[in-house]
Amino acid sequence: MSPIGLLKTRRLGPLVLAQSCGALNDNLVKNAMVVLAIFQLDMGGTGLSALAGALFIAPYAALSATAGKLADRFEKPRLIRLYKAMEVGLMVLAALAFLSSNIIALLAVLIGLGVQAALFGPVKYGVLPELLAADELIAGNGMIEATTFLCIVAGTVAGGGLIQIGNGTAIVGAVGVVLALLGLFGAMRVPPAAAADPSLRVRWNLLAETTDLLRLAFGQRGIWLCILGLSWFWTVGATLITEFPVIARDTLHGDGSVMTLLLSVFAVGVGVGSIGCAKLLHGEVSPRFVPFAALGISLFCWDFARGTEAAGELANAAAVAGSWQGWRIGIRRSRGRPSGRAWSRRTT
């Protein structure tokens, strides 16, 4: 079945809705906070943007191994509902923090969203083999990836745009709560599935769990190479997403629309790559594109850096679209995508 066909079924549609709302909210809060601080409150800069990215990503490193065991120990649909309920509470706190323009409180909420996302990640991917047939996994995973990054676009645009209009803080807070409730509704519709290993022992020593997982992965060459490729993408992607606001303001001397454009082109490129991967592999689980994807990311990032230095002043998104250097920057961001990412998670 095609990715779009799978999206129309209950086996995938509710899960995509739940995770899409989460991706929207993560980026809504993060980018609205950055735009509020940098472009309206005139505080922070490279430090604040980097801090926001680090606080959101740090829970992934600490919790991913334990989160994966929890996903196998308990019924995944039940965990999905629990984690989405956590998101509702976090978005209520985010709404209150936006109303008071409290950046410190928003950073605290961002940590909570990072924890929630780290717990949710292994569940949303781990449940796919329990909901889909073997020859549907690549298409289903590609749809998860594509909708995730398209929602990054929507969250970025919404966060950066809504916060700048009248009563923007109240609007962003309300939208976040509504999205969280919609995601919880999707979670409630995910079909039931039995726990993969109810007898699995989950230790709360996060460092030991992570060490054991890395040792196990290192002993399996295919899995280890896929982890390295995926880690390279996330390292580069997280760095770029963190620095885009500062590049827009300090290097290109642009406004918030330039930042939104950079993030949007990046996210669209990843989404296209995820869907394209399912087409290229025709349902086969294979790591053969990983080296080319990693090389492409590196080369295009190098040229992106050169392009931003040569671009000069690009005051807004229209100026970027109207110049050769702007197109050069955009092409490098849209093509620097991990073509193999849609299947690399399935090989792990």
ROFIZA-502179 format. One record per residue (C-alpha): residue number from 0; residue in three letters; x, y, z. Coordinates in nm, 2 decimals. Example, Ala and Ser with C-alpha at 12.3 -4.5 7.8 and 13.67 -1.06 7.14 Angstrom:
# residues 2
@num:0&residu:ALA&xx:1.23&yy:-0.45&zz:0.78;
@num:1&residu:SER&xx:1.37&yy:-0.11&zz:0.71;
# end
This chain:
# residues 348
@num:0&residu:MET&xx:0.00&yy:0.00&zz:0.00;
@num:1&residu:SER&xx:0.12&yy:0.35&zz:-0.08;
@num:2&residu:PRO&xx:0.22&yy:0.59&zz:0.20;
@num:3&residu:ILE&xx:-0.09&yy:0.81&zz:0.13;
@num:4&residu:GLY&xx:-0.31&yy:0.50&zz:0.13;
@num:5&residu:LEU&xx:-0.17&yy:0.39&zz:0.47;
@num:6&residu:LEU&xx:-0.24&yy:0.73&zz:0.61;
@num:7&residu:LYS&xx:-0.61&yy:0.68&zz:0.55;
@num:8&residu:THR&xx:-0.62&yy:0.37&zz:0.76;
@num:9&residu:ARG&xx:-0.66&yy:0.35&zz:1.14;
@num:10&residu:ARG&xx:-0.34&yy:0.15&zz:1.15;
@num:11&residu:LEU&xx:-0.14&yy:0.46&zz:1.07;
@num:12&residu:GLY&xx:-0.36&yy:0.77&zz:1.05;
@num:13&residu:PRO&xx:-0.42&yy:0.82&zz:1.43;
@num:14&residu:LEU&xx:-0.05&yy:0.76&zz:1.51;
@num:15&residu:VAL&xx:0.05&yy:1.02&zz:1.24;
@num:16&residu:LEU&xx:-0.20&yy:1.27&zz:1.39;
@num:17&residu:ALA&xx:-0.07&yy:1.22&zz:1.74;
@num:18&residu:GLN&xx:0.30&yy:1.26&zz:1.64;
@num:19&residu:SER&xx:0.23&yy:1.54&zz:1.40;
@num:20&residu:CYS&xx:0.06&yy:1.75&zz:1.67;
@num:21&residu:GLY&xx:0.36&yy:1.69&zz:1.89;
@num:22&residu:ALA&xx:0.61&yy:1.80&zz:1.62;
@num:23&residu:LEU&xx:0.39&yy:2.11&zz:1.57;
@num:24&residu:ASN&xx:0.39&yy:2.20&zz:1.94;
@num:25&residu:ASP&xx:0.76&yy:2.14&zz:1.99;
@num:26&residu:ASN&xx:0.85&yy:2.38&zz:1.72;
@num:27&residu:LEU&xx:0.57&yy:2.62&zz:1.80;
@num:28&residu:VAL&xx:0.70&yy:2.67&zz:2.15;
@num:29&residu:LYS&xx:1.07&yy:2.67&zz:2.06;
@num:30&residu:ASN&xx:1.05&yy:2.91&zz:1.77;
@num:31&residu:ALA&xx:0.79&yy:3.14&zz:1.92;
@num:32&residu:MET&xx:1.01&yy:3.17&zz:2.23;
@num:33&residu:VAL&xx:1.33&yy:3.24&zz:2.02;
@num:34&residu:VAL&xx:1.15&yy:3.51&zz:1.81;
@num:35&residu:LEU&xx:0.99&yy:3.66&zz:2.12;
@num:36&residu:ALA&xx:1.33&yy:3.69&zz:2.29;
@num:37&residu:ILE&xx:1.55&yy:3.78&zz:2.00;
@num:38&residu:PHE&xx:1.33&yy:4.00&zz:1.78;
@num:39&residu:GLN&xx:1.09&yy:4.15&zz:2.04;
@num:40&residu:LEU&xx:1.25&yy:4.15&zz:2.38;
@num:41&residu:ASP&xx:1.59&yy:4.21&zz:2.23;
@num:42&residu:MET&xx:1.75&yy:3.95&zz:2.46;
@num:43&residu:GLY&xx:1.98&yy:3.66&zz:2.40;
@num:44&residu:GLY&xx:2.13&yy:3.57&zz:2.06;
@num:45&residu:THR&xx:2.36&yy:3.28&zz:1.99;
@num:46&residu:GLY&xx:2.37&yy:3.18&zz:2.35;
@num:47&residu:LEU&xx:1.99&yy:3.17&zz:2.40;
@num:48&residu:SER&xx:1.93&yy:2.99&zz:2.07;
@num:49&residu:ALA&xx:2.20&yy:2.73&zz:2.15;
@num:50&residu:LEU&xx:2.07&yy:2.69&zz:2.50;
@num:51&residu:ALA&xx:1.71&yy:2.63&zz:2.38;
@num:52&residu:GLY&xx:1.83&yy:2.37&zz:2.14;
@num:53&residu:ALA&xx:2.05&yy:2.20&zz:2.40;
@num:54&residu:LEU&xx:1.78&yy:2.19&zz:2.66;
@num:55&residu:PHE&xx:1.54&yy:2.03&zz:2.42;
@num:56&residu:ILE&xx:1.78&yy:1.77&zz:2.28;
@num:57&residu:ALA&xx:1.96&yy:1.67&zz:2.60;
@num:58&residu:PRO&xx:1.68&yy:1.44&zz:2.73;
@num:59&residu:TYR&xx:1.72&yy:1.23&zz:2.41;
@num:60&residu:ALA&xx:2.08&yy:1.14&zz:2.51;
@num:61&residu:ALA&xx:1.98&yy:1.06&zz:2.87;
@num:62&residu:LEU&xx:1.65&yy:0.88&zz:2.82;
@num:63&residu:SER&xx:1.64&yy:0.71&zz:2.48;
@num:64&residu:ALA&xx:1.78&yy:0.37&zz:2.60;
@num:65&residu:THR&xx:1.54&yy:0.36&zz:2.89;
@num:66&residu:ALA&xx:1.25&yy:0.49&zz:2.68;
@num:67&residu:GLY&xx:1.31&yy:0.21&zz:2.43;
@num:68&residu:LYS&xx:1.29&yy:-0.05&zz:2.71;
@num:69&residu:LEU&xx:0.97&yy:0.10&zz:2.84;
@num:70&residu:ALA&xx:0.83&yy:0.08&zz:2.49;
@num:71&residu:ASP&xx:0.89&yy:-0.30&zz:2.49;
@num:72&residu:ARG&xx:0.79&yy:-0.36&zz:2.85;
@num:73&residu:PHE&xx:0.44&yy:-0.20&zz:2.83;
@num:74&residu:GLU&xx:0.17&yy:-0.18&zz:2.57;
@num:75&residu:LYS&xx:0.28&yy:0.09&zz:2.33;
@num:76&residu:PRO&xx:-0.07&yy:0.24&zz:2.26;
@num:77&residu:ARG&xx:-0.12&yy:0.29&zz:2.63;
@num:78&residu:LEU&xx:0.22&yy:0.46&zz:2.66;
@num:79&residu:ILE&xx:0.13&yy:0.68&zz:2.36;
@num:80&residu:ARG&xx:-0.18&yy:0.80&zz:2.54;
@num:81&residu:LEU&xx:0.01&yy:0.86&zz:2.86;
@num:82&residu:TYR&xx:0.28&yy:1.07&zz:2.68;
@num:83&residu:LYS&xx:0.03&yy:1.27&zz:2.49;
@num:84&residu:ALA&xx:-0.15&yy:1.35&zz:2.81;
@num:85&residu:MET&xx:0.18&yy:1.48&zz:2.94;
@num:86&residu:GLU&xx:0.20&yy:1.71&zz:2.64;
@num:87&residu:VAL&xx:-0.14&yy:1.86&zz:2.73;
@num:88&residu:GLY&xx:-0.02&yy:1.95&zz:3.07;
@num:89&residu:LEU&xx:0.31&yy:2.10&zz:2.94;
@num:90&residu:MET&xx:0.13&yy:2.31&zz:2.68;
@num:91&residu:VAL&xx:-0.10&yy:2.45&zz:2.95;
@num:92&residu:LEU&xx:0.22&yy:2.56&zz:3.14;
@num:93&residu:ALA&xx:0.36&yy:2.70&zz:2.81;
@num:94&residu:ALA&xx:0.05&yy:2.91&zz:2.76;
@num:95&residu:LEU&xx:0.09&yy:3.06&zz:3.10;
@num:96&residu:ALA&xx:0.46&yy:3.13&zz:3.04;
@num:97&residu:PHE&xx:0.38&yy:3.30&zz:2.71;
@num:98&residu:LEU&xx:0.11&yy:3.52&zz:2.87;
@num:99&residu:SER&xx:0.37&yy:3.65&zz:3.11;
@num:100&residu:SER&xx:0.65&yy:3.66&zz:2.85;
@num:101&residu:ASN&xx:0.86&yy:3.46&zz:3.10;
@num:102&residu:ILE&xx:1.16&yy:3.32&zz:2.90;
@num:103&residu:ILE&xx:1.30&yy:3.12&zz:3.19;
@num:104&residu:ALA&xx:0.96&yy:2.95&zz:3.24;
@num:105&residu:LEU&xx:0.95&yy:2.87&zz:2.87;
@num:106&residu:LEU&xx:1.30&yy:2.72&zz:2.88;
@num:107&residu:ALA&xx:1.18&yy:2.50&zz:3.17;
@num:108&residu:VAL&xx:0.88&yy:2.39&zz:2.96;
@num:109&residu:LEU&xx:1.11&yy:2.32&zz:2.67;
@num:110&residu:ILE&xx:1.30&yy:2.07&zz:2.89;
@num:111&residu:GLY&xx:0.97&yy:1.90&zz:2.97;
@num:112&residu:LEU&xx:0.88&yy:1.88&zz:2.60;
@num:113&residu:GLY&xx:1.23&yy:1.73&zz:2.53;
@num:114&residu:VAL&xx:1.16&yy:1.47&zz:2.80;
@num:115&residu:GLN&xx:0.82&yy:1.39&zz:2.66;
@num:116&residu:ALA&xx:0.95&yy:1.37&zz:2.30;
@num:117&residu:ALA&xx:1.24&yy:1.14&zz:2.41;
@num:118&residu:LEU&xx:0.99&yy:0.90&zz:2.57;
@num:119&residu:PHE&xx:0.75&yy:0.92&zz:2.28;
@num:120&residu:GLY&xx:1.01&yy:0.86&zz:2.00;
@num:121&residu:PRO&xx:1.08&yy:0.49&zz:2.06;
@num:122&residu:VAL&xx:0.71&yy:0.42&zz:2.10;
@num:123&residu:LYS&xx:0.59&yy:0.58&zz:1.78;
@num:124&residu:TYR&xx:0.85&yy:0.39&zz:1.57;
@num:125&residu:GLY&xx:0.84&yy:0.07&zz:1.77;
@num:126&residu:VAL&xx:0.47&yy:0.03&zz:1.73;
@num:127&residu:LEU&xx:0.49&yy:0.04&zz:1.35;
@num:128&residu:PRO&xx:0.58&yy:-0.33&zz:1.31;
@num:129&residu:GLU&xx:0.28&yy:-0.42&zz:1.53;
@num:130&residu:LEU&xx:0.04&yy:-0.21&zz:1.32;
@num:131&residu:LEU&xx:0.18&yy:-0.26&zz:0.97;
@num:132&residu:ALA&xx:0.28&yy:-0.55&zz:0.74;
@num:133&residu:ALA&xx:0.65&yy:-0.61&zz:0.67;
@num:134&residu:ASP&xx:0.63&yy:-0.47&zz:0.32;
@num:135&residu:GLU&xx:0.45&yy:-0.16&zz:0.45;
@num:136&residu:LEU&xx:0.71&yy:-0.06&zz:0.71;
@num:137&residu:ILE&xx:0.92&yy:0.16&zz:0.47;
@num:138&residu:ALA&xx:0.62&yy:0.35&zz:0.35;
@num:139&residu:GLY&xx:0.48&yy:0.39&zz:0.70;
@num:140&residu:ASN&xx:0.81&yy:0.51&zz:0.84;
@num:141&residu:GLY&xx:0.85&yy:0.74&zz:0.54;
@num:142&residu:MET&xx:0.51&yy:0.89&zz:0.61;
@num:143&residu:ILE&xx:0.60&yy:0.94&zz:0.98;
@num:144&residu:GLU&xx:0.92&yy:1.12&zz:0.88;
@num:145&residu:ALA&xx:0.76&yy:1.33&zz:0.61;
@num:146&residu:THR&xx:0.47&yy:1.45&zz:0.82;
@num:147&residu:THR&xx:0.71&yy:1.52&zz:1.11;
@num:148&residu:PHE&xx:0.92&yy:1.76&zz:0.91;
@num:149&residu:LEU&xx:0.63&yy:1.91&zz:0.73;
@num:150&residu:CYS&xx:0.49&yy:1.98&zz:1.08;
@num:151&residu:ILE&xx:0.83&yy:2.14&zz:1.17;
@num:152&residu:VAL&xx:0.76&yy:2.38&zz:0.88;
@num:153&residu:ALA&xx:0.41&yy:2.45&zz:1.01;
@num:154&residu:GLY&xx:0.53&yy:2.49&zz:1.37;
@num:155&residu:THR&xx:0.81&yy:2.71&zz:1.27;
@num:156&residu:VAL&xx:0.59&yy:2.94&zz:1.06;
@num:157&residu:ALA&xx:0.32&yy:2.94&zz:1.32;
@num:158&residu:GLY&xx:0.55&yy:3.01&zz:1.61;
@num:159&residu:GLY&xx:0.75&yy:3.28&zz:1.43;
@num:160&residu:GLY&xx:0.44&yy:3.44&zz:1.28;
@num:161&residu:LEU&xx:0.18&yy:3.42&zz:1.54;
@num:162&residu:ILE&xx:0.40&yy:3.56&zz:1.82;
@num:163&residu:GLN&xx:0.46&yy:3.88&zz:1.62;
@num:164&residu:ILE&xx:0.09&yy:3.98&zz:1.58;
@num:165&residu:GLY&xx:-0.13&yy:4.15&zz:1.83;
@num:166&residu:ASN&xx:-0.19&yy:3.93&zz:2.14;
@num:167&residu:GLY&xx:0.05&yy:3.69&zz:1.99;
@num:168&residu:THR&xx:0.15&yy:3.53&zz:2.32;
@num:169&residu:ALA&xx:-0.21&yy:3.44&zz:2.40;
@num:170&residu:ILE&xx:-0.27&yy:3.31&zz:2.05;
@num:171&residu:VAL&xx:0.04&yy:3.09&zz:2.06;
@num:172&residu:GLY&xx:-0.06&yy:2.95&zz:2.40;
@num:173&residu:ALA&xx:-0.41&yy:2.87&zz:2.29;
@num:174&residu:VAL&xx:-0.30&yy:2.70&zz:1.97;
@num:175&residu:GLY&xx:-0.05&yy:2.49&zz:2.16;
@num:176&residu:VAL&xx:-0.32&yy:2.36&zz:2.40;
@num:177&residu:VAL&xx:-0.57&yy:2.28&zz:2.11;
@num:178&residu:LEU&xx:-0.30&yy:2.09&zz:1.92;
@num:179&residu:ALA&xx:-0.21&yy:1.89&zz:2.23;
@num:180&residu:LEU&xx:-0.57&yy:1.80&zz:2.28;
@num:181&residu:LEU&xx:-0.60&yy:1.70&zz:1.91;
@num:182&residu:GLY&xx:-0.29&yy:1.48&zz:1.95;
@num:183&residu:LEU&xx:-0.44&yy:1.31&zz:2.25;
@num:184&residu:PHE&xx:-0.75&yy:1.24&zz:2.05;
@num:185&residu:GLY&xx:-0.53&yy:1.07&zz:1.78;
@num:186&residu:ALA&xx:-0.35&yy:0.87&zz:2.05;
@num:187&residu:MET&xx:-0.69&yy:0.74&zz:2.18;
@num:188&residu:ARG&xx:-0.76&yy:0.61&zz:1.83;
@num:189&residu:VAL&xx:-0.44&yy:0.40&zz:1.79;
@num:190&residu:PRO&xx:-0.53&yy:0.03&zz:1.77;
@num:191&residu:PRO&xx:-0.45&yy:-0.19&zz:2.07;
@num:192&residu:ALA&xx:-0.13&yy:-0.39&zz:2.07;
@num:193&residu:ALA&xx:0.02&yy:-0.63&zz:2.32;
@num:194&residu:ALA&xx:0.34&yy:-0.56&zz:2.50;
@num:195&residu:ALA&xx:0.64&yy:-0.69&zz:2.32;
@num:196&residu:ASP&xx:0.82&yy:-0.83&zz:2.63;
@num:197&residu:PRO&xx:0.62&yy:-0.79&zz:2.96;
@num:198&residu:SER&xx:0.90&yy:-0.96&zz:3.15;
@num:199&residu:LEU&xx:1.16&yy:-0.71&zz:3.04;
@num:200&residu:ARG&xx:1.35&yy:-0.56&zz:3.34;
@num:201&residu:VAL&xx:1.38&yy:-0.18&zz:3.31;
@num:202&residu:ARG&xx:1.66&yy:-0.03&zz:3.52;
@num:203&residu:TRP&xx:1.65&yy:0.34&zz:3.62;
@num:204&residu:ASN&xx:2.02&yy:0.38&zz:3.59;
@num:205&residu:LEU&xx:2.01&yy:0.58&zz:3.27;
@num:206&residu:LEU&xx:2.39&yy:0.57&zz:3.21;
@num:207&residu:ALA&xx:2.40&yy:0.19&zz:3.25;
@num:208&residu:GLU&xx:2.11&yy:0.14&zz:3.01;
@num:209&residu:THR&xx:2.27&yy:0.37&zz:2.75;
@num:210&residu:THR&xx:2.61&yy:0.20&zz:2.79;
@num:211&residu:ASP&xx:2.45&yy:-0.15&zz:2.75;
@num:212&residu:LEU&xx:2.25&yy:-0.04&zz:2.44;
@num:213&residu:LEU&xx:2.56&yy:0.11&zz:2.27;
@num:214&residu:ARG&xx:2.76&yy:-0.21&zz:2.34;
@num:215&residu:LEU&xx:2.49&yy:-0.42&zz:2.19;
@num:216&residu:ALA&xx:2.46&yy:-0.20&zz:1.88;
@num:217&residu:PHE&xx:2.84&yy:-0.19&zz:1.83;
@num:218&residu:GLY&xx:2.84&yy:-0.56&zz:1.80;
@num:219&residu:GLN&xx:2.61&yy:-0.55&zz:1.50;
@num:220&residu:ARG&xx:2.78&yy:-0.37&zz:1.21;
@num:221&residu:GLY&xx:2.47&yy:-0.28&zz:1.01;
@num:222&residu:ILE&xx:2.29&yy:-0.14&zz:1.30;
@num:223&residu:TRP&xx:2.60&yy:0.05&zz:1.42;
@num:224&residu:LEU&xx:2.66&yy:0.22&zz:1.08;
@num:225&residu:CYS&xx:2.29&yy:0.32&zz:1.06;
@num:226&residu:ILE&xx:2.32&yy:0.47&zz:1.41;
@num:227&residu:LEU&xx:2.63&yy:0.67&zz:1.31;
@num:228&residu:GLY&xx:2.45&yy:0.80&zz:0.99;
@num:229&residu:LEU&xx:2.14&yy:0.90&zz:1.18;
@num:230&residu:SER&xx:2.35&yy:1.06&zz:1.46;
@num:231&residu:TRP&xx:2.54&yy:1.26&zz:1.20;
@num:232&residu:PHE&xx:2.21&yy:1.39&zz:1.06;
@num:233&residu:TRP&xx:2.08&yy:1.49&zz:1.40;
@num:234&residu:THR&xx:2.40&yy:1.65&zz:1.50;
@num:235&residu:VAL&xx:2.41&yy:1.87&zz:1.18;
@num:236&residu:GLY&xx:2.04&yy:1.92&zz:1.18;
@num:237&residu:ALA&xx:2.02&yy:2.03&zz:1.55;
@num:238&residu:THR&xx:2.32&yy:2.26&zz:1.50;
@num:239&residu:LEU&xx:2.16&yy:2.43&zz:1.19;
@num:240&residu:ILE&xx:1.82&yy:2.47&zz:1.34;
@num:241&residu:THR&xx:1.97&yy:2.62&zz:1.65;
@num:242&residu:GLU&xx:2.18&yy:2.87&zz:1.45;
@num:243&residu:PHE&xx:1.93&yy:2.97&zz:1.19;
@num:244&residu:PRO&xx:1.78&yy:3.25&zz:1.40;
@num:245&residu:VAL&xx:2.13&yy:3.40&zz:1.46;
@num:246&residu:ILE&xx:2.23&yy:3.35&zz:1.10;
@num:247&residu:ALA&xx:1.92&yy:3.53&zz:0.99;
@num:248&residu:ARG&xx:1.97&yy:3.83&zz:1.23;
@num:249&residu:ASP&xx:2.35&yy:3.87&zz:1.26;
@num:250&residu:THR&xx:2.49&yy:3.72&zz:0.93;
@num:251&residu:LEU&xx:2.22&yy:3.80&zz:0.68;
@num:252&residu:HIS&xx:2.08&yy:4.10&zz:0.88;
@num:253&residu:GLY&xx:1.73&yy:3.99&zz:0.81;
@num:254&residu:ASP&xx:1.40&yy:3.98&zz:1.01;
@num:255&residu:GLY&xx:1.20&yy:3.68&zz:1.14;
@num:256&residu:SER&xx:1.08&yy:3.59&zz:0.79;
@num:257&residu:VAL&xx:1.43&yy:3.50&zz:0.69;
@num:258&residu:MET&xx:1.47&yy:3.26&zz:0.98;
@num:259&residu:THR&xx:1.13&yy:3.10&zz:0.90;
@num:260&residu:LEU&xx:1.23&yy:3.06&zz:0.53;
@num:261&residu:LEU&xx:1.56&yy:2.89&zz:0.62;
@num:262&residu:LEU&xx:1.38&yy:2.65&zz:0.86;
@num:263&residu:SER&xx:1.10&yy:2.58&zz:0.62;
@num:264&residu:VAL&xx:1.32&yy:2.49&zz:0.32;
@num:265&residu:PHE&xx:1.53&yy:2.26&zz:0.55;
@num:266&residu:ALA&xx:1.22&yy:2.08&zz:0.67;
@num:267&residu:VAL&xx:1.06&yy:2.05&zz:0.33;
@num:268&residu:GLY&xx:1.39&yy:1.89&zz:0.20;
@num:269&residu:VAL&xx:1.39&yy:1.63&zz:0.47;
@num:270&residu:GLY&xx:1.02&yy:1.55&zz:0.41;
@num:271&residu:VAL&xx:1.08&yy:1.50&zz:0.04;
@num:272&residu:GLY&xx:1.38&yy:1.28&zz:0.11;
@num:273&residu:SER&xx:1.17&yy:1.06&zz:0.35;
@num:274&residu:ILE&xx:0.90&yy:1.00&zz:0.10;
@num:275&residu:GLY&xx:1.15&yy:0.96&zz:-0.19;
@num:276&residu:CYS&xx:1.33&yy:0.69&zz:0.01;
@num:277&residu:ALA&xx:1.03&yy:0.47&zz:0.02;
@num:278&residu:LYS&xx:1.00&yy:0.50&zz:-0.36;
@num:279&residu:LEU&xx:1.37&yy:0.43&zz:-0.42;
@num:280&residu:LEU&xx:1.38&yy:0.12&zz:-0.20;
@num:281&residu:HIS&xx:1.04&yy:-0.02&zz:-0.30;
@num:282&residu:GLY&xx:0.98&yy:-0.15&zz:0.05;
@num:283&residu:GLU&xx:1.32&yy:-0.31&zz:0.10;
@num:284&residu:VAL&xx:1.50&yy:-0.24&zz:0.42;
@num:285&residu:SER&xx:1.86&yy:-0.15&zz:0.31;
@num:286&residu:PRO&xx:2.13&yy:0.08&zz:0.43;
@num:287&residu:ARG&xx:2.29&yy:0.13&zz:0.09;
@num:288&residu:PHE&xx:2.21&yy:0.50&zz:0.06;
@num:289&residu:VAL&xx:2.35&yy:0.60&zz:0.40;
@num:290&residu:PRO&xx:2.71&yy:0.68&zz:0.28;
@num:291&residu:PHE&xx:2.58&yy:0.90&zz:0.00;
@num:292&residu:ALA&xx:2.33&yy:1.08&zz:0.23;
@num:293&residu:ALA&xx:2.60&yy:1.15&zz:0.49;
@num:294&residu:LEU&xx:2.84&yy:1.28&zz:0.22;
@num:295&residu:GLY&xx:2.56&yy:1.50&zz:0.07;
@num:296&residu:ILE&xx:2.48&yy:1.65&zz:0.41;
@num:297&residu:SER&xx:2.85&yy:1.74&zz:0.46;
@num:298&residu:LEU&xx:2.91&yy:1.89&zz:0.12;
@num:299&residu:PHE&xx:2.59&yy:2.10&zz:0.11;
@num:300&residu:CYS&xx:2.65&yy:2.22&zz:0.46;
@num:301&residu:TRP&xx:3.00&yy:2.34&zz:0.36;
@num:302&residu:ASP&xx:2.85&yy:2.53&zz:0.06;
@num:303&residu:PHE&xx:2.57&yy:2.67&zz:0.27;
@num:304&residu:ALA&xx:2.83&yy:2.82&zz:0.50;
@num:305&residu:ARG&xx:3.01&yy:2.98&zz:0.20;
@num:306&residu:GLY&xx:2.68&yy:3.10&zz:0.06;
@num:307&residu:THR&xx:2.57&yy:3.28&zz:0.37;
@num:308&residu:GLU&xx:2.91&yy:3.45&zz:0.40;
@num:309&residu:ALA&xx:2.89&yy:3.58&zz:0.04;
@num:310&residu:ALA&xx:2.52&yy:3.67&zz:0.05;
@num:311&residu:GLY&xx:2.56&yy:4.01&zz:0.22;
@num:312&residu:GLU&xx:2.24&yy:4.17&zz:0.36;
@num:313&residu:LEU&xx:1.91&yy:3.99&zz:0.29;
@num:314&residu:ALA&xx:1.66&yy:4.19&zz:0.49;
@num:315&residu:ASN&xx:1.35&yy:3.96&zz:0.44;
@num:316&residu:ALA&xx:1.23&yy:3.65&zz:0.28;
@num:317&residu:ALA&xx:1.15&yy:3.84&zz:-0.04;
@num:318&residu:ALA&xx:1.51&yy:3.95&zz:-0.06;
@num:319&residu:VAL&xx:1.63&yy:3.59&zz:-0.02;
@num:320&residu:ALA&xx:1.40&yy:3.47&zz:-0.30;
@num:321&residu:GLY&xx:1.50&yy:3.76&zz:-0.53;
@num:322&residu:SER&xx:1.88&yy:3.70&zz:-0.52;
@num:323&residu:TRP&xx:2.11&yy:3.43&zz:-0.66;
@num:324&residu:GLN&xx:2.29&yy:3.39&zz:-0.33;
@num:325&residu:GLY&xx:1.95&yy:3.34&zz:-0.16;
@num:326&residu:TRP&xx:1.86&yy:3.07&zz:-0.40;
@num:327&residu:ARG&xx:2.20&yy:2.91&zz:-0.35;
@num:328&residu:ILE&xx:2.14&yy:2.90&zz:0.03;
@num:329&residu:GLY&xx:1.80&yy:2.76&zz:-0.02;
@num:330&residu:ILE&xx:1.91&yy:2.49&zz:-0.26;
@num:331&residu:ARG&xx:2.19&yy:2.38&zz:-0.03;
@num:332&residu:ARG&xx:1.95&yy:2.35&zz:0.26;
@num:333&residu:SER&xx:1.68&yy:2.16&zz:0.07;
@num:334&residu:ARG&xx:1.92&yy:1.91&zz:-0.08;
@num:335&residu:GLY&xx:2.13&yy:1.85&zz:0.23;
@num:336&residu:ARG&xx:1.88&yy:1.59&zz:0.35;
@num:337&residu:PRO&xx:1.93&yy:1.24&zz:0.48;
@num:338&residu:SER&xx:1.78&yy:1.03&zz:0.20;
@num:339&residu:GLY&xx:1.83&yy:0.71&zz:0.40;
@num:340&residu:ARG&xx:1.67&yy:0.83&zz:0.72;
@num:341&residu:ALA&xx:1.32&yy:0.69&zz:0.64;
@num:342&residu:TRP&xx:1.45&yy:0.33&zz:0.67;
@num:343&residu:SER&xx:1.75&yy:0.37&zz:0.90;
@num:344&residu:ARG&xx:1.53&yy:0.36&zz:1.21;
@num:345&residu:ARG&xx:1.37&yy:0.04&zz:1.09;
@num:346&residu:THR&xx:1.70&yy:-0.13&zz:1.07;
@num:347&residu:THR&xx:1.76&yy:-0.05&zz:1.44;
# end
